[in-house]
Every structure is written in structure tokens, then in C-alpha cells.
């Protein structure tokens, strides 16, 4: 029999004490004689000595057994530690979406569980840390391990595989579409957990059902309407449903399992038929979650081959705006080709007809300059008439909801056709208008008996019928104002009850305007509208023509092209914004007057008459001012009044005229000149602010943005002029470069860099123009002499250039003085060396 740890320690102490007593008896004869006098004690001592060898052998054997137990416990501890590490790593990798690492760690965890079971099964005694009776390893220790998986399973290894299967399935489903390889790995783990199971494993069955379901959906997702794809997936769907049902039965009734139980109930319900998906999508629509509704129906069409699911899925995608017209038509055609519906099916034609009618309205509402309605009118009318043909072909014996909704769409189609083509007969439209009250009454009767999530489609039909009534009243009813106003108000009321994101339309202003202008007897309205369009075209054209010489040619060309296209339009515009002009703060006459006033002033400035331009502006804007002599005008008053101007073109013209007047009519050192240039700069900056704050201005005059920025830059600093001049010099356009610099010097007369650049331009031009060389060099020298007078301590590089010019023009004494000054002041060795060499040459020429 093996000894416990406590018994082994007692035996060791007893043998040690016995050996110590024997040693003392050998050393002390008196002790031995005393022991012999105690008969009972002597007999017990002799028995202990006689059994000593047997006790030593037992001790050695127990030591060996204890070491073996310790070794196995260490091995078991190592297995548990490794198991925990792989479990933690697997959980972390699953959260990070690392599928491969999750699967690898799951496999390793399973191996460690198997190893732990093998170690526990090797022996029956593990009583090493407390002195207690032996524990049956194959029962108690294994039971301790297995209890970790409760209440889901009675086998921890199988439970771990089941968990890994669920994890892999969920990781696979995070991708779109789900990963087939990962789903198959999850299915393999679930099947391994179910092999030879002694009791149902709810988690393994759930993983098996989930993996089978998603693998089946992968087979149907590319062709959800085809019977062949659903037949290919039917076996997987059957296995999935069986596994999910068995998992539900095996799942213990515990509160903490409610979430898994709900998940199983949902998946099982989805497997029973399409009704679950249809009901869920309606609820999501009612909550304005069209994206969620489309997702729910997609799960449905990939799970069941159902006519109702397929058409509902297409309709929700259409309602959410995720499908363009071509993709929508393609899906509708696929429905028929796959045999899911027949082309004459009433619900199919109802869907296709609504798509046609509403698609035209969406195009009308979204029309802009890039896609004007007038250019799309034939295609829109053809699409509308095709949709109405489908709607009118629906028999009268369909369900009441569809019948009256269909009637509402037909009325909307009739009103739209009249808007698109004014030559159409109005008889059918008149009859449709008369039927609207009956249609709305029947729809409202049906709505009253439905649940909220079932009311959305009928409420939409009510709204569309009322909108159509308003448009038809505008076109057909003699005293249209009252009925049209009430109809649009009723449409707005119905639309307010619809959830956000529904298909409900809103009144389109362009359609209202067009309906009024196309009425019989509306010639005066159409004439006024055409006059307005021509005036707007003229407003675009006038400033563009004036700016031809000052702005980027392409920007001006675009403005003229836009004006030309506007002038060509004679039919009523769809976009009501085209009938309104941001310039019309008072009247059409005032808007045109403001444009002509500004363009006239700009033209006068370009003709070198800035004073006349200012007088025209002032006398027109502020007639009470006396502007006979601009030099005596109170510019403070002008400044205050100009701050009230809001028209960017007028503000730019005022700044442009003020700048040119100050430069051409006032001396450089005149105080008024600096004041007027500051006023001009403020005007240009105001233009930039106005254009930036209101996009309507920058869209009408795109070139004004660059003009105002350029004008501001030329007044703020000289760098832009320097850059332009350097570019022209590099292209050997020296005369142009000189002109740019001379103009810039008028605005910045004290700029050293402009003077230096001008001198260099004159020298370069002199080298390339022998006939004008002397005159150009004299101009360059004059510039530097003037600079020397104002600033005696010129930079040594400029001083060296002055010395060279003096030398070239025969002023050798003055040149020598300049060279000596360079030698004295320059820190540049090369510059000093050049100055010394030139000075030596001059001294040789003039030894005195």
C-alpha cells in the first residue's frame, strides 16, 4: 500500500529517531543496562529494530511513488496552463477577426484537453497536497474537468469544439459574402463535436445548423430566383433546420440562455416559410429602416424561393434608392426568366408599372443643368406610358388594397403625361381627376382597419392621388386656386404620416409652374417668363463681354456659352429656380440697370477714362452727390455709402475705377492717392467676401473670383508682378516684362525688388536691342541713381550694377567711386575681386 504524504513524513522521522537511539546505546553502556531493566520497553525496542529494514524499504518505495505523482501533477499543471493560453489566444484572435489563428488555437486547446484526460486516467491517487484518502482519478478528477462545460454539455472537449465552430461561423458571416472556407471549417468542428456524442450538445447543434444554413445561402445568393440554386441548397437547408430544432430541444431552460434560445427560435421560424421575412420587412419599413428591410428580405429570398419575397425585395430596394433604373429592370426581367412569376401576373405588373411612373417623377425632381428635363422628355414619356400600360392592364378582381392603390398611380400617371406633353388629349385626365375623391375615400376606409406597419403603402397611394389632383386641377380646372391648394395640403398631410424614407413624393415646384403655364389662356404668363429668361441671359452676357480682356479666356467663354444656351430656351423651365434671380432685390429693371452700370464703368476704365467711370457710378448710385471735381469730393462719404453695396460686380467696378483714377490722376506722394488705393483694396476684398459667402454670385460670374483676387494681390504686394516679369524675361518677352514692372511700380513706388527687377529687364533688353541700347541703359542708370539718392547705402550687389552701368555709359570717375565703395563694404570675396579688377582697368585708362 502506498503511503500518504503525512504517513511518509512520520515514517521518515521515526527511522531517524531509531537510528539516533541505536547510536546513543552504543556510546552509553549505562543507557543499555537501564533499557534492559524495562522489560516491556525493551521488547518494543527489539521489535522496532527487527522491522527497521522493512520500514526502510517501504520508505524508499513510497519516495519513488511520490516522485512519480509529483511528475504527473506537474505534467497536468503544464497541460492546463497551455490549455488556458490557447483558449485566451483563441478568444482574442476571434475578436480581432483573425480566422486562421482562431482555428489553430482552438485545435491546440482541444489537444490539451485530450492530454489532460490522458494524464488523469493514468493513476488513481493524487493525494499530494493534503493528507487525505485516495481520490478516484477516472471519476472525480474527470468529473471536475467535465463540469467546466455545464450546462451546455457534459463533455468539455466536445463543448470546446462546438464553441470553435460557432466562433468560425460568426467570423465568416462578418464578410460579405460570408467566407465559404471558414464556414466549412466551422461545420467540420461542429460535426467533430457531434461524433459519438452520448448526449445532445446544444452548442454543437447550433453551430452545425448555422454553418449549414449559411453554406446553403452561398449557393442561392447569386441566383436567388432560380429553382436550380434552391434545389442545390435544399439538403443543407434541411440539415440546418433539423440541427436547429434539436439544439432548441437540448438547450436547458435557464434564464441565462435566453439570448441563445431567442436566436434559435428566430432561425427556426425563418426556416418555416417566407411570412417571417415579409412581416419583419414591413415592421422595419414602418420604422423608416429601409436598409434593414432590404437586408431581411435578402435573407428571405436566399432561404426560400417565393414570389412574394422576390417582388418585395425588389420593391424595397427600389424604394430605398439603392437600385438604378437599369438594374431594376434587369431584376424584374430575371423574375420572369427564372419562372418565379409570369409576365402577366397582376402583382408583377403592378410593381413594374409603379416603378415606371415613380421613376419619371424622381427624374423630374432631380433634374438640374447637367440633366435638364427638356433633353430627356421623349425617353421619360416613353417610360411613363409603358408603366401606365402595365397599371391599366391589372384586372379589377384583385385585392381591394391593390385595386385602389393602382387607381391612384394611374391618376398620377395621367397628370405626369400632361406635364410632359401638352399636346395630349385631356379627356382621360379629366375623368381621372373626377375619380380622385372616390379613390381616396376607399383607401382611407381600408387604412382604418390595418395595423400601423401595414398602412404605409396605402398612405403613399393617398398622398400620390392628392398630388395628382393638385397638378390636374392647376391644368384643367377653371378656378383652380382653391382646389389645387386643398389637394396639395391634403397630400402634405398624408405625407406627414409616412415614415422617413418611404416612397412618398413631395410637390415639385417646377411641375406646378409648368402646369400653370400650359393652361389655356396663359399666354401672358408665358410671355413674361420668356422675357425673364432673356433678361437673365443678357445679365450673364454683359459683364462677360467687358471682362474678355481682363480674365481667363475659358472662364469668360463658359459664361457666354451659358448665356447663349439660356437665350435659346423658349419653353417653360422645369426648375423654378430658373425663374428667380438673386439679383432681383427690387425689380427686373433694377437688376439689368445694375449690370449695365457696372459694365459701363469697367469699359470706361479699360478705355483709360477712370475719372469718367467714377462720375458715372457716383451720379447713378448717389444722384445727390456733386462729383463734378473728383479731387474735391468727400471720399469719406463715398466710403460709407459704398459699404452698403451688395452687388459684387458693382463693388468690383467701383474698386477698379478708384484704383486706376488714383494711379493716373494723382501724384505719387499725394495723400489722397494712398487713401484711394486703400479704398480700392477694401472694395476688392469685399468682392471676395461676397463671392465666398453666396455661391449664386460666383456661379454667375466665375471669372469675377479670379479678377478680384488678382486685383487684391497687385495692391497688397509686388511679388506677383515680379513672378510674372521673371516668366516673361525667361521667354525673352522683355518689353512686356518691363511694362508689367512699370505698372507695378506705380502701385509700389518704393519697392526695391521691383526697381532691381526693372533695371535687370532694361539691361537684358539693351543687350538684345542694339538700336535702343543706349537709351535703355540710360533708363536703367537713372533708376539706380534715383535709388542711390534716396538710399545712399545700397546693397553692394546693386552698387556693383550701378558701377557697371556708369562704366558702360562713359562715367568712369563715378564708376571708380562706386567700385571702391563695393570693395570697402562688401563681404563677398568674388564681388570684391571683380570690383578690384574693374577698378584696375579704369586706373590704367585714366592714370590721373
C-alpha positions, 0 to 999 in steps of 0.5 A: 500500500502506498503511503500518504504524504503525512504517513511518509513524513512520520515514517521518515522521522521515526527511522531517524529517531531509531537510528539516533537511539541505536547510536546513543546505546552504543556510546552509553553502556549505562543507557543499555543496562537501564533499557534492559531493566524495562522489560516491556520497553525493551521488547518494543525496542527489539521489535522496532529494530527487527522491522527497521529494514522493512520500514526502510524499504517501504520508505524508499518505495513510497519516495519513488511513488511520490516522485512519480505523482509529483511528475504527473501533477506537474505534467497536468499543471503544464497541460492546463496552463497551455490549455488556458493560453490557447483558449485566451489566444483563441478568444482574442484572435476571434475578436480581432477577426483573425480566422486562421489563428482562431482555428489553430488555437482552438485545435491546440486547446482541444489537444490539451484537453485530450492530454489532460484526460490522458494524464488523469486516467493514468493513476488513481491517487493524487493525494499530494497536497493534503493528507487525505484518502485516495481520490478516484482519478477516472471519476472525480478528477474527470468529473471536475474537468467535465463540469467546466462545460455545464450546462451546455454539455457534459463533455468539455472537449466536445463543448470546446469544439462546438464553441470553435465552430460557432466562433468560425461561423460568426467570423465568416458571416462578418464578410460579405459574402460570408467566407465559404472556407471558414464556414466549412471549417466551422461545420467540420468542428461542429460535426467533430463535436457531434461524433459519438456524442452520448448526449445532445450538445446544444452548442454543437447543434447550433453551430452545425445548423448555422454553418449549414444554413449559411453554406446553403445561402452561398449557393442561392445568393447569386441566383436567388430566383432560380429553382436550380440554386434552391434545389442545390441548397435544399439538403443543407437547408434541411440539415440546418433546420433539423440541427436547429430544432434539436439544439432548441430541444437540448438547450436547458431552460435557464434564464441565462440562455435566453439570448441563445434560445431567442436566436434559435427560435428566430432561425427556426421560424425563418426556416418555416416559410417566407411570412417571417421575412415579409412581416419583419420587412414591413415592421422595419419599413414602418420604422423608416429602416429601409436598409434593414428591410432590404437586408431581411428580405435578402435573407428571405429570398436566399432561404426560400424561393417565393414570389412574394419575397422576390417582388418585395425585395425588389420593391424595397430596394427600389424604394430605398434608392439603392437600385438604378433604373437599369438594374431594376429592370434587369431584376424584374426581367430575371423574375420572369426568366427564372419562372418565379412569376409570369409576365402577366401576373397582376402583382408583377405588373403592378410593381413594374408599372409603379416603378415606371411612373415613380421613376419619371417623377424622381427624374423630374425632381432631380433634374438640374443643368447637367440633366435638364428635363427638356433633353430627356422628355421623349425617353421619360414619356416613353417610360411613363406610358409603358408603366401606365400600360402595365397599371391599366392592364391589372384586372379589377378582381384583385385585392381591394388594397391593390385595386385602389392603390393602382387607381391612384398611380394611374391618376398620377400617371395621367397628370405626369403625361400632361406635364410632359406633353401638352399636346395630349388629349385631356379627356382621360385626365379629366375623368381621372381627376373626377375619380380622385375623391372616390379613390381616396375615400376607399383607401382611407376606409381600408387604412382604418382597419390595418395595423400601423406597419401595414398602412404605409403603402396605402398612405403613399397611394393617398398622398400620390392621388392628392398630388395628382389632383393638385397638378390636374386641377392647376391644368384643367380646372377653371378656378383652380386656386382653391382646389389645387391648394386643398389637394396639395395640403391634403397630400402634405398631410398624408405625407406627414404620416409616412415614415422617413424614407418611404416612397412618398413624393413631395410637390415639385415646384417646377411641375406646378409652374409648368402646369400653370403655364400650359393652361389655356389662356396663359399666354401672358404668363408665358410671355413674361417668363420668356422675357425673364429668361432673356433678361437673365441671359443678357445679365450673364452676357454683359459683364462677360463681354467687358471682362474678355480682356481682363480674365481667363479666356475659358472662364469668360467663354463658359459664361457666354456659352451659358448665356447663349444656351439660356437665350435659346430656351423658349419653353417653360423651365422645369426648375423654378429656380430658373425663374428667380434671380438673386439679383432681383432685390427690387425689380427686373429693371433694377437688376439689368440697370445694375449690370449695365452700370457696372459694365459701363464703368469697367469699359470706361476704365479699360478705355483709360477714362477712370475719372469718367467711370467714377462720375458715372457710378457716383451720379447713378448710385448717389444722384445727390452727390456733386462729383463734378471735381473728383479731387474735391469730393468727400471720399469719406462719404463715398466710403460709407455709402459704398459699404452698403453695396451688395452687388459684387460686380458693382463693388468690383467696378467701383474698386477698379475705377478708384484704383486706376483714377488714383494711379493716373490722376494723382501724384505719387506722394499725394495723400489722397492717392494712398487713401484711394488705393486703400479704398480700392483694396477694401472694395476688392476684398469685399468682392471676395467676401461676397463671392465666398459667402453666396455661391449664386454670385460666383456661379454667375460670374466665375471669372469675377473670383479670379479678377478680384483676387488678382486685383487684391494681390497687385495692391497688397504686394509686388511679388506677383508682378515680379513672378510674372516679369521673371516668366516673361524675361525667361521667354525673352518677352522683355518689353512686356516684362518691363511694362508689367514692372512699370505698372507695378511700380506705380502701385509700389513706388518704393519697392526695391525688388521691383526697381532691381527687377526693372533695371535687370529687364532694361539691361537684358533688353539693351543687350538684345536691342542694339538700336535702343541700347543706349537709351535703355541703359540710360533708363536703367542708370537713372533708376539706380541713381534715383535709388542711390539718392534716396538710399545712399547705402545700397546693397553692394550687389546693386552698387556693383550694377550701378558701377557697371552701368556708369562704366558702360555709359562713359562715367568712369570717375563715378564708376571708380567711386562706386567700385571702391565703395563695393570693395570697402563694404562688401563681404563677398570675396568674388564681388570684391575681386571683380570690383578690384579688377574693374577698378584696375582697368579704369586706373590704367585708362585714366592714370590721373 
